[in-house]
Structure formats: structure tokens, C-alpha cells
């Protein structure tokens, strides 16, 4: 993260803490004309729309009060979602036991995608249990990473009642 991003994080942490939230991630997107500041918040138990709406107001007021962005910008406040980016060591620690997809670059510059269960995270890196066995990856070797949401089994066709159809009553005598 850049110094500017860290300054913004430091400014916003106490603001969103009053709502029971933490700043999960910050990112600037867009060109130099009108950048977009993406503020991703998280909270134990998840975020509802009312909290995101209130957080957006408070974050906007806090940023405008100190003019930390100097100029026009677009503000986006959201939750991390089901498939969340993993960028900081604490993100990985919070995702232990989850299925992850990690883009890894080795010393020769070769890039590969590693997928499996995140089984360990410490100050040096992570361990992923893959189909081929455990794989240790340093943070320096991680290009990008995210959690992977796995859908449960789909209901079988023809099972259950169909909408709009009444069940037939069977008369017994």
C-alpha cells in the first residue's frame, strides 16, 4: 500500500469502528481525471445495506473534512463479498480453512495458479493444502489471491412442488 492509502486507512479506521466495522481494503481505480476510491468494509456477521449507507456518509464526510484526496473523486463503499481479495497478512489469517485461489510467481518469473484449502498463515507466508499435497508460498511470491466460494449441490430436477400447482387431496374412506 502507498503512503496515501495508509493515511486514508488511518483516517477511516476510527470512523468506521463506531459502526462496528473495519477497513478491509482500499484501492484507487480509474485514470488521473477522476479517480475512484474503493473502500471495502467488513464486520463480524457481515454488513447490511443500512450500515453501508451510513458508512458511506461518514467516510465521505471524514475524507472531505481533511481534503486528503485533493480534487474530485468517486467514492465506492462495499463489503468484501463471498469471494474476497486477500492482500494483507490479516486477510489470510482470517481466511484459514477456506478454499483459496492464489496466483504465484516463482524466482524464474513463471506464474501458476494454486488452489486448495488455506491451512496456515504467518508473517512469512501461507500454506495451502492442494490435491498434490501441502504447498508453502511466501508473501513475496503472491501476485494475487482470493477466497473461492463453493456452491452446494443443486436440487435435483423434478423434486419438490411446482409453483402454482395445488397438491391433490387423497380421500380416504
Buried (B, 14 or more C-beta within 10 A) or exposed (E): EEEEBEEBBEBBEEBBEEBEBBBBBBBBEEEEEEBEBBBBBBBEEEBEEEBBEBBBEBBBEBBEEEEBBEEEBEBEBBBBEEEBBBBEBEBBBBBBEBBBBBBBBEEEEEEEEBEBBBBBBEEEBBBBBEEEEEBEBEBEBBEEBBBEEEEEEEEEEEEEEEEEEEEEEEEEE
